[in-house]
Structure formats: C-alpha cells, structure tokens
Amino acid sequence: ALDVLFSDIGMPETDGFGLIRQVRSHPERRIAGTKSIAVSAFTRAEDRERALREGFDAYLPKPVDAEALVLSVASLRPPAPVGI
C-alpha cells in the first residue's frame, strides 16, 4: 500500500508549506517520509518549484485533471523489485 498526502497550498491558518514542514520534521521516519502531492490554484512555474523545494514530491495545478492525478500517484510508487 502507498500512503499519499494531498494538500492544498492555500489554506487558512497553516498553509500547505507549513503542513509539509511539520510532516517532514516528524520524528517518526514513516510519517516524515510520507509521499505528498501539493494541489494549488497557484499555477506559475515558481509556485511548482517552491512546492517541490519545500518538500512536496509532486505538484498538481487546479482544477486537477484525473489522468494527471493517477499518473502523479503512480510516479510516487517505488519501483517493483527485479525478479531472479
């Protein structure tokens, strides 16, 4: 199973950047390493770059395209082990 955190960037009180900083600094390795996708109406290249720099593993602009969502989640899966 693959756990993926989806977070909007523009949220009240703690934005997505604050949330991902909390996740990445969590003392439990499993939580700190949770794969994450930022979702945002901010669609400039700089916005995507910042989301990735802040610790998100992927970035999707709103409105989220279903195919892009599936591909983003699939890209976060670890590679399958190679058979003998």
N, C-alpha and C positions, 0 to 999 in steps of 0.2 A: 504494500500500500504506500502511496505517496501523499504526504500531507502538504498542502499548499495554502499559504496565507494570501488572500486577496485584500488589498487595502486601497481605498480612495486616498488621494493625496490631500485634497481639500476637505478636512473635517473640522468641526468645532472643537475647541479646547486643545486636544492633542492632534496635530495633523499626521499624515501618513509618514512623514520623515521622523517625527518623534516616536511614533509607534515602532518603526523598523529599528531605530536606535535601541529601544527598550528590548526588542526581541534579540537583536544581535549581541547585546551585552548580558543577556540572561546567563546565570551561572550553569544551568543545565545545558550541556552540549547539544542534546537532541532538539531543544527548543531554540537555542541560538542559531542552529543550522537549518531551521525550517525554510524550505523554499518559499519564495514570495514573489508576488506579481503586483506592481503598482498599477492602479487604474485611475485615469485622470482626464478631465476636460482640458487640462493644460497640454497642448499638443506640439509645442515648439521642440526642436531638436535639443535645445538647452534643458527643457523640462525632462525629457527622457534621460539625458546624460546625468542630470542631477539625481534622478531616482535611482539609477544604477550605481552612481558614486556613493549615495547614502546607504546602500546595502540591499536594495531590491535586486532580484535575479532577472526580472523581466519587466517590461512596461507595455501597457496597452492603452491607447487613447480611447476616450468615449466618443460616440457610442461604441461599445465593444462588439466587434464582429465575431460571431460564433465560431467560425473557422479559425480565426486568429487566436481565439481563446483556447481551442483544442490544441492547436499547434504549439502555443506557448507552454501549456501544461506538459505536453509530450516532450518538449525540449528540456524540461527540468528533470525528467526521469534519468536515473543513472543508466549507463549502457548495460546491456544484457551480458552476462558472463559468456566467454567464448568456450564452446564445447571442447571436449578432448579429441 
